Amino acid sequence: MIKILVVEDMHVVRAGLVALLAGEFGIEVAGQAADAAEALTVAERCAPDVAVLDIDLPGMDGLGLARELAVRAPRCRMLMLTALDRPGHVRRALDAGASGYLLKSVTPQRLAEAVRTVAVGGRVIEPRSLADASGAVSPLTAREAETLRLAADGADSRAIAAELFLGVGTVRNRLASTTGKLGARTLVDAIRIAERHGWI
């Protein structure tokens, strides 16, 4: 049996995934969670073979969760199931340790096939166009992306400085540098460009 953990914050979607996968031959839903903190607790208890993760989770996102699971549950393989169809997200998911990336528009049969493929060490990325473009590298450093992500969430320079334990001037310089690297006219444009490519 392939033991899986389903992590999805939308209750109806999670219930549907659990029902769908539980009905597949050779697959057992060993646990489910609505956010990263709950997922880490459940993963330690049920030792899943595959974790099916949404990227857009409250608090720590699915990419951060994948990195944590890679450390805390190294035998667990990760399959991202998301509505985010940007090549940058694929690259970030693979860098975080994911073995698969599927859009939520995938058929139930394809999802079950992907779980089985990932469980035995394979890799699944669909649609193919995302796999072909996933080599696109972000021009931003990890620190610049983190700073821009906080700005995209609505934090001002003071709040970002407090969150990252930096000076306000350092934050402003980092945001200005980020805007320049992306060829944006304003910070709002920089956020749009980075989100469009899946870099934040």
Contacts in CASP RR format, 6 or more apart in sequence:
PFRMAT RR
TARGET T0000
AUTHOR 0000-0000-0000
METHOD contacts of the structure
MODEL  1
MIKILVVEDMHVVRAGLVALLAGEFGIEVAGQAADAAEALTVAERCAPDV
AVLDIDLPGMDGLGLARELAVRAPRCRMLMLTALDRPGHVRRALDAGASG
YLLKSVTPQRLAEAVRTVAVGGRVIEPRSLADASGAVSPLTAREAETLRL
AADGADSRAIAAELFLGVGTVRNRLASTTGKLGARTLVDAIRIAERHGWI
1 26 0 8 1.000
1 27 0 8 1.000
1 28 0 8 1.000
2 26 0 8 1.000
2 27 0 8 1.000
2 28 0 8 1.000
2 49 0 8 1.000
2 50 0 8 1.000
2 115 0 8 1.000
2 116 0 8 1.000
2 119 0 8 1.000
3 28 0 8 1.000
3 30 0 8 1.000
3 46 0 8 1.000
3 47 0 8 1.000
3 48 0 8 1.000
3 49 0 8 1.000
3 50 0 8 1.000
4 21 0 8 1.000
4 27 0 8 1.000
4 28 0 8 1.000
4 29 0 8 1.000
4 30 0 8 1.000
4 31 0 8 1.000
4 48 0 8 1.000
4 49 0 8 1.000
4 50 0 8 1.000
4 51 0 8 1.000
4 52 0 8 1.000
4 115 0 8 1.000
5 29 0 8 1.000
5 30 0 8 1.000
5 31 0 8 1.000
5 32 0 8 1.000
5 33 0 8 1.000
5 39 0 8 1.000
5 42 0 8 1.000
5 43 0 8 1.000
5 46 0 8 1.000
5 48 0 8 1.000
5 50 0 8 1.000
5 51 0 8 1.000
5 52 0 8 1.000
5 76 0 8 1.000
6 14 0 8 1.000
6 17 0 8 1.000
6 18 0 8 1.000
6 21 0 8 1.000
6 29 0 8 1.000
6 31 0 8 1.000
6 32 0 8 1.000
6 33 0 8 1.000
6 51 0 8 1.000
6 52 0 8 1.000
7 32 0 8 1.000
7 33 0 8 1.000
7 34 0 8 1.000
7 35 0 8 1.000
7 36 0 8 1.000
7 39 0 8 1.000
7 51 0 8 1.000
7 52 0 8 1.000
7 53 0 8 1.000
7 54 0 8 1.000
7 57 0 8 1.000
7 62 0 8 1.000
7 65 0 8 1.000
8 14 0 8 1.000
8 17 0 8 1.000
8 32 0 8 1.000
8 34 0 8 1.000
8 52 0 8 1.000
8 54 0 8 1.000
8 81 0 8 1.000
9 34 0 8 1.000
9 35 0 8 1.000
9 54 0 8 1.000
9 56 0 8 1.000
9 57 0 8 1.000
9 58 0 8 1.000
10 54 0 8 1.000
11 34 0 8 1.000
13 104 0 8 1.000
14 32 0 8 1.000
14 34 0 8 1.000
17 52 0 8 1.000
17 81 0 8 1.000
17 111 0 8 1.000
18 29 0 8 1.000
18 32 0 8 1.000
20 108 0 8 1.000
20 111 0 8 1.000
20 112 0 8 1.000
21 27 0 8 1.000
21 29 0 8 1.000
21 52 0 8 1.000
21 111 0 8 1.000
21 112 0 8 1.000
21 115 0 8 1.000
22 28 0 8 1.000
22 29 0 8 1.000
24 112 0 8 1.000
24 115 0 8 1.000
27 112 0 8 1.000
27 115 0 8 1.000
27 116 0 8 1.000
30 46 0 8 1.000
30 47 0 8 1.000
30 48 0 8 1.000
31 42 0 8 1.000
31 46 0 8 1.000
31 48 0 8 1.000
32 42 0 8 1.000
33 39 0 8 1.000
33 41 0 8 1.000
33 42 0 8 1.000
34 58 0 8 1.000
35 57 0 8 1.000
35 58 0 8 1.000
35 59 0 8 1.000
35 60 0 8 1.000
36 57 0 8 1.000
36 59 0 8 1.000
36 60 0 8 1.000
36 61 0 8 1.000
36 62 0 8 1.000
36 64 0 8 1.000
36 65 0 8 1.000
36 68 0 8 1.000
37 60 0 8 1.000
39 51 0 8 1.000
39 53 0 8 1.000
39 65 0 8 1.000
39 69 0 8 1.000
40 65 0 8 1.000
40 68 0 8 1.000
40 69 0 8 1.000
40 72 0 8 1.000
43 51 0 8 1.000
43 69 0 8 1.000
43 72 0 8 1.000
43 73 0 8 1.000
43 76 0 8 1.000
44 72 0 8 1.000
44 73 0 8 1.000
47 73 0 8 1.000
47 75 0 8 1.000
47 76 0 8 1.000
48 73 0 8 1.000
48 76 0 8 1.000
49 75 0 8 1.000
49 76 0 8 1.000
49 77 0 8 1.000
49 119 0 8 1.000
50 76 0 8 1.000
50 77 0 8 1.000
50 78 0 8 1.000
50 79 0 8 1.000
50 115 0 8 1.000
50 118 0 8 1.000
50 119 0 8 1.000
51 66 0 8 1.000
51 69 0 8 1.000
51 73 0 8 1.000
51 76 0 8 1.000
51 77 0 8 1.000
51 78 0 8 1.000
51 79 0 8 1.000
52 79 0 8 1.000
52 81 0 8 1.000
52 111 0 8 1.000
52 115 0 8 1.000
53 62 0 8 1.000
53 65 0 8 1.000
53 66 0 8 1.000
53 78 0 8 1.000
53 79 0 8 1.000
53 80 0 8 1.000
53 81 0 8 1.000
53 98 0 8 1.000
54 62 0 8 1.000
54 80 0 8 1.000
54 81 0 8 1.000
54 82 0 8 1.000
55 61 0 8 1.000
55 62 0 8 1.000
55 63 0 8 1.000
55 80 0 8 1.000
55 82 0 8 1.000
55 84 0 8 1.000
55 89 0 8 1.000
55 93 0 8 1.000
56 62 0 8 1.000
56 82 0 8 1.000
56 83 0 8 1.000
56 84 0 8 1.000
57 65 0 8 1.000
60 68 0 8 1.000
62 80 0 8 1.000
62 96 0 8 1.000
63 92 0 8 1.000
63 93 0 8 1.000
63 96 0 8 1.000
64 96 0 8 1.000
66 78 0 8 1.000
66 80 0 8 1.000
66 93 0 8 1.000
66 96 0 8 1.000
66 97 0 8 1.000
66 98 0 8 1.000
67 96 0 8 1.000
67 97 0 8 1.000
69 76 0 8 1.000
69 78 0 8 1.000
70 78 0 8 1.000
70 96 0 8 1.000
70 97 0 8 1.000
77 99 0 8 1.000
77 118 0 8 1.000
77 119 0 8 1.000
77 121 0 8 1.000
78 93 0 8 1.000
78 96 0 8 1.000
78 97 0 8 1.000
78 98 0 8 1.000
78 99 0 8 1.000
78 100 0 8 1.000
78 118 0 8 1.000
79 98 0 8 1.000
79 99 0 8 1.000
79 100 0 8 1.000
79 101 0 8 1.000
79 102 0 8 1.000
79 114 0 8 1.000
79 115 0 8 1.000
79 118 0 8 1.000
79 124 0 8 1.000
80 93 0 8 1.000
80 98 0 8 1.000
80 100 0 8 1.000
80 101 0 8 1.000
80 102 0 8 1.000
81 102 0 8 1.000
81 103 0 8 1.000
81 104 0 8 1.000
81 106 0 8 1.000
81 111 0 8 1.000
82 89 0 8 1.000
82 101 0 8 1.000
82 102 0 8 1.000
82 103 0 8 1.000
82 104 0 8 1.000
83 103 0 8 1.000
83 104 0 8 1.000
84 198 0 8 1.000
85 103 0 8 1.000
85 127 0 8 1.000
85 130 0 8 1.000
86 130 0 8 1.000
86 195 0 8 1.000
86 196 0 8 1.000
86 197 0 8 1.000
86 198 0 8 1.000
87 130 0 8 1.000
87 133 0 8 1.000
87 134 0 8 1.000
87 135 0 8 1.000
87 136 0 8 1.000
87 197 0 8 1.000
87 198 0 8 1.000
88 134 0 8 1.000
88 136 0 8 1.000
88 138 0 8 1.000
88 197 0 8 1.000
88 198 0 8 1.000
88 199 0 8 1.000
89 101 0 8 1.000
89 198 0 8 1.000
90 101 0 8 1.000
90 125 0 8 1.000
90 130 0 8 1.000
90 131 0 8 1.000
90 133 0 8 1.000
90 134 0 8 1.000
91 134 0 8 1.000
91 135 0 8 1.000
91 136 0 8 1.000
91 137 0 8 1.000
91 138 0 8 1.000
92 198 0 8 1.000
92 199 0 8 1.000
93 100 0 8 1.000
93 101 0 8 1.000
94 101 0 8 1.000
94 134 0 8 1.000
99 118 0 8 1.000
99 121 0 8 1.000
99 122 0 8 1.000
99 123 0 8 1.000
99 124 0 8 1.000
100 114 0 8 1.000
100 118 0 8 1.000
100 123 0 8 1.000
100 124 0 8 1.000
100 125 0 8 1.000
101 124 0 8 1.000
101 125 0 8 1.000
101 126 0 8 1.000
101 130 0 8 1.000
101 131 0 8 1.000
102 110 0 8 1.000
102 111 0 8 1.000
102 114 0 8 1.000
102 124 0 8 1.000
102 125 0 8 1.000
102 126 0 8 1.000
103 126 0 8 1.000
103 127 0 8 1.000
106 114 0 8 1.000
106 126 0 8 1.000
110 126 0 8 1.000
113 124 0 8 1.000
114 124 0 8 1.000
114 126 0 8 1.000
117 123 0 8 1.000
117 124 0 8 1.000
118 124 0 8 1.000
125 131 0 8 1.000
125 134 0 8 1.000
136 197 0 8 1.000
138 145 0 8 1.000
138 194 0 8 1.000
138 197 0 8 1.000
138 198 0 8 1.000
138 199 0 8 1.000
139 181 0 8 1.000
139 182 0 8 1.000
140 148 0 8 1.000
140 178 0 8 1.000
140 181 0 8 1.000
140 182 0 8 1.000
140 194 0 8 1.000
140 199 0 8 1.000
140 200 0 8 1.000
143 174 0 8 1.000
144 174 0 8 1.000
144 177 0 8 1.000
144 178 0 8 1.000
144 181 0 8 1.000
145 194 0 8 1.000
145 199 0 8 1.000
145 200 0 8 1.000
146 164 0 8 1.000
147 160 0 8 1.000
147 164 0 8 1.000
147 171 0 8 1.000
147 174 0 8 1.000
147 175 0 8 1.000
147 178 0 8 1.000
148 175 0 8 1.000
148 178 0 8 1.000
148 190 0 8 1.000
148 191 0 8 1.000
148 194 0 8 1.000
148 200 0 8 1.000
149 200 0 8 1.000
150 159 0 8 1.000
150 160 0 8 1.000
150 163 0 8 1.000
150 164 0 8 1.000
151 160 0 8 1.000
151 175 0 8 1.000
151 187 0 8 1.000
151 191 0 8 1.000
152 191 0 8 1.000
152 194 0 8 1.000
152 195 0 8 1.000
152 200 0 8 1.000
155 163 0 8 1.000
157 168 0 8 1.000
157 169 0 8 1.000
157 171 0 8 1.000
157 172 0 8 1.000
157 175 0 8 1.000
158 168 0 8 1.000
160 166 0 8 1.000
160 171 0 8 1.000
161 167 0 8 1.000
161 168 0 8 1.000
161 169 0 8 1.000
161 170 0 8 1.000
161 171 0 8 1.000
164 171 0 8 1.000
166 174 0 8 1.000
175 187 0 8 1.000
175 190 0 8 1.000
178 190 0 8 1.000
178 194 0 8 1.000
179 185 0 8 1.000
179 186 0 8 1.000
179 187 0 8 1.000
179 189 0 8 1.000
179 190 0 8 1.000
180 190 0 8 1.000
182 189 0 8 1.000
182 190 0 8 1.000
182 193 0 8 1.000
182 194 0 8 1.000
183 190 0 8 1.000
183 193 0 8 1.000
184 190 0 8 1.000
184 192 0 8 1.000
184 193 0 8 1.000
191 200 0 8 1.000
194 200 0 8 1.000
END
